[in-house]
Amino acid sequence: MKFEMKRKIDELGRIVLPIDMRNYYEIVNGDSVVLLPVREGIQIAKTDLFILNQMPQDVVVKVDELGRIIIPSAI
């Protein structure tokens, strides 16, 4: 499945992951995701694909009840 969706980042640095995308990748409230800066932008991945103790904690964020994540200012 290919997702091409435009979303705006709000004033608090949050972005909503669309429900179809969350369902497809089985991302639910409270899951942690990793934000990886890449040349093209920011890659988002479920943390179960990574070994958490090897990831810098400033790139690991939790998905809230509305499907939002906060993009840290450092990224």
Gaussian input, Z-matrix of N, CA and C with variables (Angstrom, degrees):
# hf/3-21g

backbone

0 1
 N
 C     1     B1
 C     2     B2     1     A1
 N     3     B3     2     A2     1     D1
 C     4     B4     3     A3     2     D2
 C     5     B5     4     A4     3     D3
 N     6     B6     5     A5     4     D4
 C     7     B7     6     A6     5     D5
 C     8     B8     7     A7     6     D6
 N     9     B9     8     A8     7     D7
 C    10    B10     9     A9     8     D8
 C    11    B11    10    A10     9     D9
 N    12    B12    11    A11    10    D10
 C    13    B13    12    A12    11    D11
 C    14    B14    13    A13    12    D12
 N    15    B15    14    A14    13    D13
 C    16    B16    15    A15    14    D14
 C    17    B17    16    A16    15    D15
 N    18    B18    17    A17    16    D16
 C    19    B19    18    A18    17    D17
 C    20    B20    19    A19    18    D18
 N    21    B21    20    A20    19    D19
 C    22    B22    21    A21    20    D20
 C    23    B23    22    A22    21    D21
 N    24    B24    23    A23    22    D22
 C    25    B25    24    A24    23    D23
 C    26    B26    25    A25    24    D24
 N    27    B27    26    A26    25    D25
 C    28    B28    27    A27    26    D26
 C    29    B29    28    A28    27    D27
 N    30    B30    29    A29    28    D28
 C    31    B31    30    A30    29    D29
 C    32    B32    31    A31    30    D30
 N    33    B33    32    A32    31    D31
 C    34    B34    33    A33    32    D32
 C    35    B35    34    A34    33    D33
 N    36    B36    35    A35    34    D34
 C    37    B37    36    A36    35    D35
 C    38    B38    37    A37    36    D36
 N    39    B39    38    A38    37    D37
 C    40    B40    39    A39    38    D38
 C    41    B41    40    A40    39    D39
 N    42    B42    41    A41    40    D40
 C    43    B43    42    A42    41    D41
 C    44    B44    43    A43    42    D42
 N    45    B45    44    A44    43    D43
 C    46    B46    45    A45    44    D44
 C    47    B47    46    A46    45    D45
 N    48    B48    47    A47    46    D46
 C    49    B49    48    A48    47    D47
 C    50    B50    49    A49    48    D48
 N    51    B51    50    A50    49    D49
 C    52    B52    51    A51    50    D50
 C    53    B53    52    A52    51    D51
 N    54    B54    53    A53    52    D52
 C    55    B55    54    A54    53    D53
 C    56    B56    55    A55    54    D54
 N    57    B57    56    A56    55    D55
 C    58    B58    57    A57    56    D56
 C    59    B59    58    A58    57    D57
 N    60    B60    59    A59    58    D58
 C    61    B61    60    A60    59    D59
 C    62    B62    61    A61    60    D60
 N    63    B63    62    A62    61    D61
 C    64    B64    63    A63    62    D62
 C    65    B65    64    A64    63    D63
 N    66    B66    65    A65    64    D64
 C    67    B67    66    A66    65    D65
 C    68    B68    67    A67    66    D66
 N    69    B69    68    A68    67    D67
 C    70    B70    69    A69    68    D68
 C    71    B71    70    A70    69    D69
 N    72    B72    71    A71    70    D70
 C    73    B73    72    A72    71    D71
 C    74    B74    73    A73    72    D72
 N    75    B75    74    A74    73    D73
 C    76    B76    75    A75    74    D74
 C    77    B77    76    A76    75    D75
 N    78    B78    77    A77    76    D76
 C    79    B79    78    A78    77    D77
 C    80    B80    79    A79    78    D78
 N    81    B81    80    A80    79    D79
 C    82    B82    81    A81    80    D80
 C    83    B83    82    A82    81    D81
 N    84    B84    83    A83    82    D82
 C    85    B85    84    A84    83    D83
 C    86    B86    85    A85    84    D84
 N    87    B87    86    A86    85    D85
 C    88    B88    87    A87    86    D86
 C    89    B89    88    A88    87    D87
 N    90    B90    89    A89    88    D88
 C    91    B91    90    A90    89    D89
 C    92    B92    91    A91    90    D90
 N    93    B93    92    A92    91    D91
 C    94    B94    93    A93    92    D92
 C    95    B95    94    A94    93    D93
 N    96    B96    95    A95    94    D94
 C    97    B97    96    A96    95    D95
 C    98    B98    97    A97    96    D96
 N    99    B99    98    A98    97    D97
 C   100   B100    99    A99    98    D98
 C   101   B101   100   A100    99    D99
 N   102   B102   101   A101   100   D100
 C   103   B103   102   A102   101   D101
 C   104   B104   103   A103   102   D102
 N   105   B105   104   A104   103   D103
 C   106   B106   105   A105   104   D104
 C   107   B107   106   A106   105   D105
 N   108   B108   107   A107   106   D106
 C   109   B109   108   A108   107   D107
 C   110   B110   109   A109   108   D108
 N   111   B111   110   A110   109   D109
 C   112   B112   111   A111   110   D110
 C   113   B113   112   A112   111   D111
 N   114   B114   113   A113   112   D112
 C   115   B115   114   A114   113   D113
 C   116   B116   115   A115   114   D114
 N   117   B117   116   A116   115   D115
 C   118   B118   117   A117   116   D116
 C   119   B119   118   A118   117   D117
 N   120   B120   119   A119   118   D118
 C   121   B121   120   A120   119   D119
 C   122   B122   121   A121   120   D120
 N   123   B123   122   A122   121   D121
 C   124   B124   123   A123   122   D122
 C   125   B125   124   A124   123   D123
 N   126   B126   125   A125   124   D124
 C   127   B127   126   A126   125   D125
 C   128   B128   127   A127   126   D126
 N   129   B129   128   A128   127   D127
 C   130   B130   129   A129   128   D128
 C   131   B131   130   A130   129   D129
 N   132   B132   131   A131   130   D130
 C   133   B133   132   A132   131   D131
 C   134   B134   133   A133   132   D132
 N   135   B135   134   A134   133   D133
 C   136   B136   135   A135   134   D134
 C   137   B137   136   A136   135   D135
 N   138   B138   137   A137   136   D136
 C   139   B139   138   A138   137   D137
 C   140   B140   139   A139   138   D138
 N   141   B141   140   A140   139   D139
 C   142   B142   141   A141   140   D140
 C   143   B143   142   A142   141   D141
 N   144   B144   143   A143   142   D142
 C   145   B145   144   A144   143   D143
 C   146   B146   145   A145   144   D144
 N   147   B147   146   A146   145   D145
 C   148   B148   147   A147   146   D146
 C   149   B149   148   A148   147   D147
 N   150   B150   149   A149   148   D148
 C   151   B151   150   A150   149   D149
 C   152   B152   151   A151   150   D150
 N   153   B153   152   A152   151   D151
 C   154   B154   153   A153   152   D152
 C   155   B155   154   A154   153   D153
 N   156   B156   155   A155   154   D154
 C   157   B157   156   A156   155   D155
 C   158   B158   157   A157   156   D156
 N   159   B159   158   A158   157   D157
 C   160   B160   159   A159   158   D158
 C   161   B161   160   A160   159   D159
 N   162   B162   161   A161   160   D160
 C   163   B163   162   A162   161   D161
 C   164   B164   163   A163   162   D162
 N   165   B165   164   A164   163   D163
 C   166   B166   165   A165   164   D164
 C   167   B167   166   A166   165   D165
 N   168   B168   167   A167   166   D166
 C   169   B169   168   A168   167   D167
 C   170   B170   169   A169   168   D168
 N   171   B171   170   A170   169   D169
 C   172   B172   171   A171   170   D170
 C   173   B173   172   A172   171   D171
 N   174   B174   173   A173   172   D172
 C   175   B175   174   A174   173   D173
 C   176   B176   175   A175   174   D174
 N   177   B177   176   A176   175   D175
 C   178   B178   177   A177   176   D176
 C   179   B179   178   A178   177   D177
 N   180   B180   179   A179   178   D178
 C   181   B181   180   A180   179   D179
 C   182   B182   181   A181   180   D180
 N   183   B183   182   A182   181   D181
 C   184   B184   183   A183   182   D182
 C   185   B185   184   A184   183   D183
 N   186   B186   185   A185   184   D184
 C   187   B187   186   A186   185   D185
 C   188   B188   187   A187   186   D186
 N   189   B189   188   A188   187   D187
 C   190   B190   189   A189   188   D188
 C   191   B191   190   A190   189   D189
 N   192   B192   191   A191   190   D190
 C   193   B193   192   A192   191   D191
 C   194   B194   193   A193   192   D192
 N   195   B195   194   A194   193   D193
 C   196   B196   195   A195   194   D194
 C   197   B197   196   A196   195   D195
 N   198   B198   197   A197   196   D196
 C   199   B199   198   A198   197   D197
 C   200   B200   199   A199   198   D198
 N   201   B201   200   A200   199   D199
 C   202   B202   201   A201   200   D200
 C   203   B203   202   A202   201   D201
 N   204   B204   203   A203   202   D202
 C   205   B205   204   A204   203   D203
 C   206   B206   205   A205   204   D204
 N   207   B207   206   A206   205   D205
 C   208   B208   207   A207   206   D206
 C   209   B209   208   A208   207   D207
 N   210   B210   209   A209   208   D208
 C   211   B211   210   A210   209   D209
 C   212   B212   211   A211   210   D210
 N   213   B213   212   A212   211   D211
 C   214   B214   213   A213   212   D212
 C   215   B215   214   A214   213   D213
 N   216   B216   215   A215   214   D214
 C   217   B217   216   A216   215   D215
 C   218   B218   217   A217   216   D216
 N   219   B219   218   A218   217   D217
 C   220   B220   219   A219   218   D218
 C   221   B221   220   A220   219   D219
 N   222   B222   221   A221   220   D220
 C   223   B223   222   A222   221   D221
 C   224   B224   223   A223   222   D222

   B1=1.4595
   B2=1.5240
   B3=1.3143
   B4=1.4593
   B5=1.5242
   B6=1.3198
   B7=1.4575
   B8=1.5164
   B9=1.2971
   B10=1.4560
   B11=1.5187
   B12=1.3191
   B13=1.4513
   B14=1.5156
   B15=1.3122
   B16=1.4543
   B17=1.5139
   B18=1.3094
   B19=1.4592
   B20=1.5108
   B21=1.3153
   B22=1.4603
   B23=1.5167
   B24=1.3226
   B25=1.4533
   B26=1.5231
   B27=1.3388
   B28=1.4613
   B29=1.5284
   B30=1.3339
   B31=1.4657
   B32=1.5265
   B33=1.3347
   B34=1.4634
   B35=1.5314
   B36=1.3338
   B37=1.4603
   B38=1.5134
   B39=1.3453
   B40=1.4611
   B41=1.5160
   B42=1.3190
   B43=1.4577
   B44=1.5296
   B45=1.3259
   B46=1.4611
   B47=1.5230
   B48=1.3229
   B49=1.4564
   B50=1.5274
   B51=1.3284
   B52=1.4640
   B53=1.5303
   B54=1.3289
   B55=1.4627
   B56=1.5250
   B57=1.3280
   B58=1.4652
   B59=1.5208
   B60=1.3230
   B61=1.4524
   B62=1.5317
   B63=1.3504
   B64=1.4662
   B65=1.5204
   B66=1.3192
   B67=1.4679
   B68=1.5242
   B69=1.3191
   B70=1.4612
   B71=1.5264
   B72=1.3304
   B73=1.4600
   B74=1.5293
   B75=1.3392
   B76=1.4539
   B77=1.5299
   B78=1.3298
   B79=1.4593
   B80=1.5227
   B81=1.3280
   B82=1.4638
   B83=1.5240
   B84=1.3350
   B85=1.4586
   B86=1.5244
   B87=1.3300
   B88=1.4532
   B89=1.5177
   B90=1.3344
   B91=1.4665
   B92=1.5143
   B93=1.3150
   B94=1.4605
   B95=1.5140
   B96=1.3126
   B97=1.4494
   B98=1.5199
   B99=1.3180
   B100=1.4531
   B101=1.5249
   B102=1.3375
   B103=1.4644
   B104=1.5185
   B105=1.3094
   B106=1.4546
   B107=1.5224
   B108=1.3282
   B109=1.4567
   B110=1.5322
   B111=1.3074
   B112=1.4625
   B113=1.5229
   B114=1.2914
   B115=1.4622
   B116=1.5377
   B117=1.3115
   B118=1.4658
   B119=1.5207
   B120=1.3240
   B121=1.4596
   B122=1.5157
   B123=1.3213
   B124=1.4662
   B125=1.5223
   B126=1.3118
   B127=1.4576
   B128=1.5152
   B129=1.3340
   B130=1.4616
   B131=1.5274
   B132=1.3348
   B133=1.4664
   B134=1.5208
   B135=1.3360
   B136=1.4586
   B137=1.5194
   B138=1.3198
   B139=1.4614
   B140=1.5115
   B141=1.3224
   B142=1.4598
   B143=1.5257
   B144=1.3237
   B145=1.4538
   B146=1.5220
   B147=1.3015
   B148=1.4542
   B149=1.5181
   B150=1.2781
   B151=1.4653
   B152=1.5215
   B153=1.3247
   B154=1.4570
   B155=1.5219
   B156=1.3106
   B157=1.4535
   B158=1.5286
   B159=1.3164
   B160=1.4618
   B161=1.5293
   B162=1.3251
   B163=1.4668
   B164=1.5236
   B165=1.3298
   B166=1.4699
   B167=1.5301
   B168=1.3164
   B169=1.4571
   B170=1.5220
   B171=1.3358
   B172=1.4611
   B173=1.5213
   B174=1.3341
   B175=1.4653
   B176=1.5273
   B177=1.3455
   B178=1.4608
   B179=1.5220
   B180=1.3396
   B181=1.4661
   B182=1.5233
   B183=1.3297
   B184=1.4663
   B185=1.5218
   B186=1.3247
   B187=1.4603
   B188=1.5239
   B189=1.3557
   B190=1.4669
   B191=1.5297
   B192=1.3270
   B193=1.4677
   B194=1.5302
   B195=1.3305
   B196=1.4645
   B197=1.5290
   B198=1.3245
   B199=1.4515
   B200=1.5134
   B201=1.3475
   B202=1.4604
   B203=1.5111
   B204=1.3102
   B205=1.4556
   B206=1.5041
   B207=1.3219
   B208=1.4699
   B209=1.5239
   B210=1.3092
   B211=1.4533
   B212=1.5309
   B213=1.3346
   B214=1.4626
   B215=1.5168
   B216=1.3074
   B217=1.4724
   B218=1.5228
   B219=1.3325
   B220=1.4616
   B221=1.5359
   B222=1.3241
   B223=1.4650
   B224=1.5098
   A1=107.79
   A2=116.26
   A3=120.85
   A4=108.88
   A5=115.16
   A6=121.02
   A7=109.04
   A8=116.33
   A9=121.77
   A10=106.59
   A11=115.67
   A12=120.76
   A13=109.03
   A14=115.49
   A15=120.21
   A16=108.34
   A17=115.93
   A18=121.85
   A19=108.19
   A20=116.81
   A21=121.82
   A22=109.50
   A23=115.03
   A24=120.96
   A25=106.85
   A26=117.27
   A27=119.45
   A28=111.01
   A29=116.10
   A30=121.81
   A31=113.54
   A32=117.21
   A33=120.84
   A34=112.26
   A35=116.58
   A36=120.84
   A37=113.90
   A38=116.80
   A39=120.66
   A40=110.84
   A41=114.47
   A42=121.56
   A43=107.10
   A44=117.28
   A45=121.72
   A46=108.58
   A47=115.65
   A48=120.30
   A49=106.48
   A50=118.69
   A51=120.79
   A52=111.97
   A53=116.22
   A54=122.27
   A55=111.52
   A56=118.12
   A57=119.83
   A58=111.26
   A59=116.48
   A60=121.47
   A61=110.27
   A62=116.39
   A63=119.59
   A64=111.07
   A65=116.71
   A66=120.21
   A67=111.27
   A68=117.44
   A69=121.92
   A70=111.13
   A71=116.96
   A72=121.22
   A73=112.77
   A74=116.86
   A75=123.37
   A76=112.26
   A77=115.11
   A78=122.24
   A79=107.07
   A80=116.29
   A81=120.15
   A82=109.86
   A83=115.02
   A84=122.23
   A85=110.35
   A86=115.70
   A87=121.09
   A88=114.82
   A89=117.29
   A90=119.12
   A91=109.91
   A92=115.50
   A93=120.72
   A94=108.12
   A95=115.84
   A96=121.66
   A97=108.13
   A98=115.89
   A99=121.83
   A100=107.84
   A101=116.19
   A102=121.85
   A103=107.53
   A104=116.19
   A105=121.12
   A106=110.39
   A107=117.82
   A108=119.99
   A109=109.58
   A110=116.31
   A111=122.76
   A112=108.17
   A113=117.17
   A114=121.29
   A115=112.34
   A116=117.00
   A117=121.71
   A118=113.51
   A119=118.51
   A120=120.84
   A121=111.14
   A122=116.20
   A123=121.60
   A124=108.31
   A125=116.43
   A126=122.02
   A127=107.79
   A128=116.88
   A129=122.55
   A130=107.54
   A131=116.47
   A132=120.28
   A133=109.84
   A134=116.59
   A135=120.58
   A136=109.04
   A137=116.45
   A138=119.95
   A139=112.84
   A140=118.86
   A141=117.63
   A142=111.47
   A143=117.33
   A144=121.74
   A145=111.82
   A146=116.61
   A147=122.19
   A148=110.21
   A149=116.33
   A150=121.00
   A151=106.30
   A152=116.52
   A153=121.39
   A154=113.91
   A155=117.88
   A156=118.15
   A157=112.78
   A158=117.27
   A159=120.95
   A160=112.06
   A161=116.65
   A162=120.77
   A163=109.46
   A164=117.69
   A165=119.16
   A166=108.92
   A167=117.64
   A168=120.81
   A169=113.75
   A170=118.38
   A171=119.20
   A172=112.51
   A173=118.33
   A174=120.07
   A175=112.26
   A176=117.02
   A177=121.44
   A178=108.33
   A179=116.81
   A180=121.46
   A181=109.41
   A182=116.01
   A183=121.42
   A184=110.61
   A185=115.78
   A186=123.02
   A187=107.20
   A188=117.16
   A189=119.39
   A190=111.12
   A191=116.36
   A192=122.35
   A193=113.76
   A194=117.79
   A195=121.38
   A196=111.86
   A197=116.76
   A198=120.94
   A199=114.00
   A200=117.05
   A201=121.35
   A202=110.73
   A203=114.41
   A204=121.38
   A205=107.52
   A206=116.01
   A207=120.63
   A208=107.49
   A209=116.08
   A210=121.11
   A211=107.16
   A212=117.51
   A213=120.03
   A214=111.88
   A215=116.49
   A216=120.15
   A217=111.66
   A218=117.43
   A219=120.11
   A220=112.21
   A221=116.17
   A222=120.51
   A223=108.68
   D1=138.68
   D2=-179.70
   D3=-111.95
   D4=131.18
   D5=179.47
   D6=-115.15
   D7=122.03
   D8=172.03
   D9=-130.14
   D10=95.86
   D11=-176.32
   D12=-130.08
   D13=140.17
   D14=175.53
   D15=-99.66
   D16=132.25
   D17=177.00
   D18=-134.12
   D19=147.28
   D20=176.90
   D21=-96.97
   D22=144.30
   D23=174.06
   D24=-86.71
   D25=130.09
   D26=-178.18
   D27=-80.57
   D28=-178.68
   D29=-175.10
   D30=-65.40
   D31=-16.30
   D32=178.64
   D33=-99.04
   D34=7.15
   D35=179.00
   D36=81.06
   D37=20.25
   D38=-178.45
   D39=-98.29
   D40=151.36
   D41=173.60
   D42=-136.63
   D43=142.84
   D44=179.34
   D45=-92.48
   D46=126.84
   D47=172.02
   D48=-82.41
   D49=121.46
   D50=-176.77
   D51=-56.88
   D52=145.76
   D53=-176.28
   D54=-58.76
   D55=-39.39
   D56=178.94
   D57=-61.38
   D58=-39.20
   D59=178.89
   D60=-68.79
   D61=-43.97
   D62=178.57
   D63=-61.68
   D64=-42.36
   D65=178.71
   D66=-63.92
   D67=-45.17
   D68=-178.04
   D69=-61.06
   D70=-42.75
   D71=-177.81
   D72=-94.32
   D73=6.44
   D74=178.23
   D75=54.65
   D76=48.47
   D77=176.48
   D78=-99.84
   D79=124.12
   D80=-177.93
   D81=-124.44
   D82=167.75
   D83=177.81
   D84=-49.54
   D85=129.44
   D86=177.97
   D87=92.09
   D88=-13.11
   D89=175.88
   D90=-64.07
   D91=150.16
   D92=172.93
   D93=-97.22
   D94=142.10
   D95=174.12
   D96=-126.89
   D97=155.43
   D98=179.22
   D99=-105.04
   D100=132.86
   D101=176.01
   D102=-103.88
   D103=114.93
   D104=-176.79
   D105=-112.44
   D106=114.55
   D107=176.84
   D108=-67.74
   D109=126.15
   D110=175.93
   D111=-127.85
   D112=167.69
   D113=-176.96
   D114=-53.61
   D115=-39.40
   D116=-175.71
   D117=-82.48
   D118=-11.43
   D119=-177.66
   D120=152.99
   D121=-130.54
   D122=-178.95
   D123=-124.34
   D124=126.91
   D125=175.98
   D126=-95.34
   D127=135.44
   D128=179.08
   D129=-113.27
   D130=130.18
   D131=179.82
   D132=-141.50
   D133=147.30
   D134=174.81
   D135=-64.49
   D136=142.93
   D137=-177.40
   D138=-72.92
   D139=-16.33
   D140=178.39
   D141=-68.77
   D142=-8.51
   D143=175.49
   D144=-88.76
   D145=-4.91
   D146=-175.27
   D147=-128.81
   D148=159.79
   D149=172.59
   D150=-90.45
   D151=110.31
   D152=-171.36
   D153=-59.55
   D154=-36.72
   D155=-177.20
   D156=-71.83
   D157=-6.35
   D158=176.27
   D159=-101.64
   D160=-2.98
   D161=-178.54
   D162=-98.19
   D163=137.29
   D164=172.63
   D165=-60.69
   D166=132.79
   D167=-174.72
   D168=-66.69
   D169=-17.91
   D170=178.97
   D171=-76.33
   D172=-4.67
   D173=176.96
   D174=-108.70
   D175=2.13
   D176=178.36
   D177=-103.16
   D178=123.22
   D179=179.81
   D180=-131.09
   D181=158.42
   D182=178.67
   D183=-100.30
   D184=147.33
   D185=175.40
   D186=-86.99
   D187=128.45
   D188=-178.66
   D189=-87.17
   D190=-178.00
   D191=-174.74
   D192=-64.70
   D193=-17.41
   D194=178.31
   D195=-102.41
   D196=9.19
   D197=179.02
   D198=79.92
   D199=19.06
   D200=-178.56
   D201=-94.32
   D202=149.63
   D203=168.51
   D204=-126.43
   D205=152.82
   D206=177.10
   D207=-102.51
   D208=125.15
   D209=177.51
   D210=-87.06
   D211=114.97
   D212=-178.46
   D213=-61.13
   D214=145.91
   D215=-178.13
   D216=-62.86
   D217=-24.99
   D218=179.20
   D219=-65.50
   D220=-24.63
   D221=179.20
   D222=-87.93

